[in-house]
Amino acid sequence: MYKQLEYLRENVTMVRNQTYRIDLPESGLLSGIWMKITGACVSGATLADPLWRIQDHVNLVEVIGNGGTVIKSVQFKHLDYFNWLKHKVSPIHAWRNYATNNEFEYVPILFGRKLGDVEYGLDLGRWDNVELRITNAATATYYGADFTISLLLEYIRESPAGFKGFLRSETWREWTTVADATQYFTLPVEYPISGVYLRAVPHKTLGIADTGFANLMDDVVFALEGGVKRVYTGGLDDLALINYLEDGAESFVGGLIDITADRGVEVSQGRSLGHAMAITSKDGAGAAVIATIESDLTDGTIKPETREADNPIEFLFHGYAYQFMGHLWHSETLEPDTLLVPASVGDIKLNIHTQNAAAAAGGLNQVVLERIVV
């Protein structure tokens, strides 16, 4: 048995504001797809626009079997979170919106516990057809040419046992937040559940978060046996902090921003614990304006108080709740006793309340599920 890396496509065009579609091979034990997307910025396009990264434009990544069966149906940012959570590494990207810089995003699409998993993955031979679809909303306003995409497939070859099953990942519920409102859910009964993930993204004004991410889910009740057996009762703030301690993965994000003074951009951490920044030069001269970032911005956005042309700001943020996400349930091993099997644990209830505050309205809440399909 051995691992094999092979390009499906390398440096091909992914047209802006369209869905890129490609059929996967007809056979093979596929552990994951390593995806790289590159694009060249339009100079000045995001000086006052919060959509400053490629991942801000990639709305949907799908892997569909036999024309209609969902294998994956999530956002790029969900995949980015799973990469951080399962591989325990800081994300791999180049966030830099100065002038016509090339930006790139790397992320894996995982069909098992991680890349190279020899027990869980997608057996392509079990399907008549498997199609990868990547939908982006980018336009010529933001990127001067169509994106370039590469897809590197990782197979497990000569496996005597094959795969036990694959992880089905999907955005199960999504809604715009309303102040002092509760959403009541019963999780699906089909397939054992290996992960229940929450994402809460506040509304922004001039690119700055109106409130902390956790206020969009300030009271979460997660219970088994129809609500009798409580697993978690509390806010997303404490849940994300406990996740951070238990997961054992540090979260560092960095980038280079060229932003109009008093505007902000998202840096994909629900809670920032500290940051470092420096003014840089693109014109071969020292900066005349002191680069200043508003102090105590802890809620996933960064706001420069000043700007000098050709002197973008480089930053490094340390925090937790990467991509504004936390998990109520996450099985690292996929062992049977670590899964939620509805037939065994009864109805699985999930109630999510949004804080009674105007600033908590208008945000985005999501519930993402991963389930094992055998």
C-alpha positions in Angstrom: 0.0 0.0 0.0 1.2 3.5 -0.8 0.1 7.1 -1.4 0.0 8.6 -4.8 -0.2 12.2 -5.7 -1.4 13.0 -9.2 -2.6 16.2 -10.9 -6.2 16.2 -12.2 -5.6 19.7 -13.6 -2.7 22.0 -13.2 -2.8 25.8 -13.8 -6.0 25.8 -15.8 -8.5 28.6 -16.1 -11.4 29.0 -13.7 -13.7 31.6 -15.1 -14.8 34.5 -12.9 -18.4 34.6 -11.6 -19.2 31.0 -12.9 -19.2 27.4 -11.7 -16.1 25.4 -12.6 -17.1 21.8 -13.2 -14.9 18.7 -13.7 -15.5 15.0 -13.5 -13.3 13.0 -11.2 -11.6 9.8 -12.4 -13.8 6.7 -12.7 -11.8 4.6 -10.2 -9.4 4.9 -7.3 -9.4 5.3 -3.5 -9.4 9.1 -3.2 -8.2 10.5 0.2 -8.5 14.1 -0.8 -8.2 16.9 -3.4 -5.5 19.6 -2.8 -6.9 22.7 -4.4 -5.0 25.9 -5.3 -6.7 29.0 -6.6 -4.7 32.0 -7.8 -5.8 35.4 -9.0 -4.3 38.9 -9.7 -5.9 41.8 -8.0 -7.3 44.9 -9.7 -5.3 47.8 -8.3 -7.3 49.8 -5.8 -10.4 47.6 -6.1 -10.6 46.8 -2.4 -9.3 49.9 -0.8 -12.8 50.4 0.6 -14.3 47.0 0.0 -14.3 44.1 2.5 -14.2 41.4 -0.2 -10.4 41.5 -0.3 -9.4 37.8 -0.6 -10.1 35.0 -3.1 -11.9 33.0 -0.4 -14.4 35.9 0.1 -15.6 35.2 -3.5 -15.7 31.3 -3.5 -19.3 30.7 -2.3 -19.7 27.0 -2.8 -17.6 23.8 -3.2 -19.5 20.7 -4.1 -18.7 17.1 -4.8 -21.7 15.4 -6.3 -22.1 11.7 -7.0 -24.3 10.2 -9.8 -25.7 13.6 -10.7 -27.6 14.3 -7.5 -26.1 12.7 -4.3 -24.3 15.2 -2.0 -20.8 14.1 -1.0 -19.6 17.7 -0.2 -21.6 20.9 -0.3 -19.9 23.6 1.8 -18.2 27.0 1.5 -14.4 27.4 0.9 -14.2 28.8 4.4 -15.6 25.6 5.9 -12.9 23.6 4.1 -10.3 26.0 5.4 -11.5 25.5 8.9 -11.5 21.7 8.5 -7.9 21.9 7.2 -6.9 23.9 10.3 -8.8 21.6 12.7 -7.8 18.2 11.3 -4.2 18.9 10.3 -3.4 21.2 13.2 -1.7 23.8 11.0 -2.1 27.4 10.3 -3.9 28.1 7.0 -1.9 28.3 3.8 -2.7 31.4 1.8 -1.4 34.7 0.5 -3.8 37.5 1.5 -2.4 40.7 -0.1 -4.6 43.2 -1.9 -2.0 45.8 -2.8 -2.1 46.9 -6.5 -2.0 43.9 -8.8 -0.5 41.4 -6.4 -1.2 37.7 -7.0 -3.2 36.2 -4.3 -3.5 32.5 -3.7 -5.5 30.1 -1.5 -4.6 26.5 -0.8 -7.1 24.1 0.8 -7.8 20.4 0.8 -11.1 18.7 0.2 -11.0 15.8 2.7 -13.0 12.6 2.3 -11.5 11.1 5.4 -10.0 12.3 8.7 -7.0 14.0 6.9 -5.0 13.8 3.8 -3.5 10.3 3.5 -6.1 8.6 5.6 -5.9 4.9 4.7 -9.2 3.9 6.4 -11.6 6.6 5.2 -12.0 8.2 1.9 -14.0 8.2 -1.4 -14.0 5.0 -3.5 -14.6 6.4 -6.9 -15.3 3.0 -8.4 -18.5 2.8 -6.4 -20.0 5.7 -8.5 -21.1 6.0 -12.1 -19.9 9.6 -12.0 -18.4 12.0 -9.4 -18.3 15.7 -10.3 -16.4 18.6 -8.6 -18.1 22.0 -8.8 -16.6 25.2 -7.5 -18.8 28.3 -7.7 -17.3 31.8 -7.4 -18.8 35.3 -7.5 -15.7 37.2 -8.4 -15.9 39.8 -11.2 -13.6 41.9 -13.3 -14.1 44.6 -10.6 -11.9 42.6 -8.3 -9.6 40.5 -10.5 -8.0 41.5 -13.7 -8.2 38.1 -15.3 -9.9 34.7 -14.7 -8.6 32.6 -11.8 -6.0 29.9 -12.2 -6.8 26.6 -10.5 -4.8 23.4 -9.8 -6.2 20.2 -8.5 -3.9 17.6 -7.0 -5.4 14.3 -6.1 -4.1 12.0 -3.3 -4.9 8.3 -3.7 -4.3 5.3 -1.5 -3.1 2.6 -3.8 -3.0 -1.2 -3.4 -5.0 -1.1 -0.2 -6.0 -4.6 0.8 -9.2 -3.6 2.7 -10.3 -0.4 0.9 -12.1 2.4 2.7 -14.6 1.9 5.5 -16.6 4.9 4.3 -16.3 8.6 3.5 -17.2 11.9 5.2 -20.2 13.7 3.8 -19.9 17.4 4.6 -22.7 20.0 4.1 -24.0 23.4 5.2 -27.1 22.0 6.8 -28.7 25.2 8.0 -28.0 28.9 7.2 -29.9 32.0 8.3 -29.7 35.7 8.7 -29.7 36.6 12.4 -32.6 38.4 14.1 -32.1 40.0 17.6 -33.6 37.9 20.4 -34.7 35.0 18.2 -34.2 31.3 18.7 -33.9 28.7 16.0 -35.0 25.2 16.9 -33.5 22.2 15.0 -33.7 18.4 15.1 -30.6 16.9 13.4 -31.1 14.4 10.6 -31.3 10.7 11.4 -29.7 9.4 8.2 -26.0 8.4 8.7 -23.9 8.5 11.9 -22.8 12.1 12.7 -19.1 12.7 13.2 -19.2 16.5 13.6 -21.6 19.3 14.4 -19.9 22.7 13.6 -21.3 26.2 14.2 -20.3 29.4 12.4 -21.4 32.9 13.3 -20.3 35.9 11.2 -21.4 39.3 12.5 -22.8 42.0 10.2 -20.1 44.7 9.4 -20.3 48.4 9.0 -17.5 49.9 6.8 -15.8 46.5 7.1 -15.8 46.4 10.9 -17.8 43.8 12.9 -20.8 45.3 14.6 -20.4 42.9 17.5 -18.6 39.8 18.7 -19.2 36.7 16.8 -20.4 34.8 19.8 -23.3 37.2 20.3 -25.0 35.7 17.3 -25.1 32.4 19.2 -25.2 33.6 22.8 -27.3 30.7 24.1 -26.8 27.2 22.5 -28.6 24.1 23.8 -27.4 20.8 22.3 -29.1 17.7 23.7 -29.6 14.0 22.9 -32.6 11.8 23.6 -35.1 14.4 22.5 -33.6 17.1 24.8 -33.2 15.0 27.9 -29.4 14.5 27.9 -27.7 17.8 27.7 -24.3 17.9 25.9 -23.8 21.6 25.9 -25.7 24.6 27.3 -24.0 28.0 26.9 -22.7 30.5 24.4 -20.5 30.1 21.4 -17.8 32.2 23.2 -17.1 29.5 25.8 -17.6 26.7 23.4 -14.9 28.1 21.0 -12.5 28.7 23.9 -12.9 25.1 25.2 -12.4 23.9 21.6 -9.2 25.9 21.3 -7.8 24.3 24.5 -8.9 20.8 23.6 -8.0 20.8 19.9 -4.4 21.7 20.5 -4.1 23.7 17.3 -2.7 27.3 17.3 -4.4 29.8 15.0 -2.2 32.4 13.3 -3.3 34.4 10.3 -1.3 37.0 8.4 -1.6 39.2 5.4 -0.8 42.4 3.6 -3.5 45.0 3.4 -3.9 48.3 1.5 -7.0 49.8 3.0 -8.6 53.3 3.1 -8.3 54.8 6.5 -11.1 54.0 8.9 -12.3 51.1 6.8 -11.9 47.5 7.9 -11.4 43.9 6.6 -12.1 40.5 8.0 -9.1 38.3 9.2 -11.2 35.2 9.9 -10.7 34.8 13.6 -13.7 35.0 15.8 -11.6 36.2 18.7 -8.1 37.7 18.4 -5.8 37.5 21.4 -3.0 39.7 20.0 -1.4 41.0 16.9 1.7 42.4 15.3 1.9 44.8 12.4 4.5 46.7 10.4 4.4 49.3 7.6 6.1 48.0 4.4 7.3 49.8 1.3 6.5 49.2 -2.4 8.2 52.4 -3.6 11.7 51.9 -2.3 11.3 54.7 0.3 10.5 55.0 3.9 6.9 55.7 4.9 6.0 59.3 5.9 2.8 58.3 7.7 2.9 56.3 10.8 0.9 53.1 10.3 -1.8 52.9 13.0 -4.4 50.2 13.6 -7.3 50.8 15.9 -6.6 49.4 19.3 -8.5 46.5 20.9 -10.2 45.1 17.8 -10.7 41.5 19.0 -13.6 40.4 16.9 -12.1 39.2 13.7 -11.7 42.5 11.7 -8.8 44.9 11.4 -9.1 48.7 10.9 -6.2 51.0 9.9 -6.6 54.6 11.1 -4.1 55.8 8.5 -3.1 55.0 4.9 -0.2 56.0 2.8 -0.1 55.0 -0.9 2.5 52.3 -1.7 3.0 51.5 2.0 0.7 48.6 2.8 0.5 47.1 6.3 1.6 43.6 7.1 0.0 41.9 10.0 0.0 38.7 12.0 -2.9 37.9 14.3 -3.1 35.2 16.9 -6.4 34.0 18.3 -9.0 31.2 18.2 -12.4 30.3 16.6 -10.8 30.2 13.2 -13.3 31.2 10.4 -15.7 32.2 13.2 -16.3 28.5 13.9 -16.6 26.1 16.8 -17.8 22.5 17.2 -20.4 20.9 19.5 -19.2 17.5 18.4 -16.0 16.5 16.6 -14.8 12.9 16.3 -11.1 12.8 15.4 -10.9 9.0 15.1 -14.3 8.2 13.7 -14.4 5.2 16.0 -18.0 4.0 16.5 -18.2 5.1 20.1 -17.2 8.6 19.2 -20.1 9.1 16.7 -23.7 10.3 17.2 -25.9 7.5 15.9 -29.5 8.8 16.0 -30.9 5.3 16.4 -28.9 5.0 19.6 -29.1 8.4 21.1 -32.6 9.4 20.0 -33.6 12.8 18.6 -30.7 15.2 18.6 -31.9 18.7 19.5 -30.1 22.0 18.7 -31.5 25.3 19.8 -29.6 28.5 19.0 -30.5 32.0 20.4 -29.2 35.3 19.1 -28.5 38.1 21.6 -31.2 40.7 22.2 -29.2 43.5 20.7 -29.5 45.4 17.4 -25.8 44.8 16.7 -26.4 41.1 16.7 -28.9 41.3 13.8 -28.1 41.0 10.2 -25.3 38.5 10.6 -24.8 35.0 9.2 -25.3 31.8 11.2 -24.6 28.4 9.9 -24.7 24.8 11.1 -22.3 22.5 9.2 -22.5 18.7 9.6 -20.2 15.9 8.8 -21.6 12.3 8.6 -20.1 9.0 7.8 -21.5 7.2 4.7 -20.4 3.6 4.3 
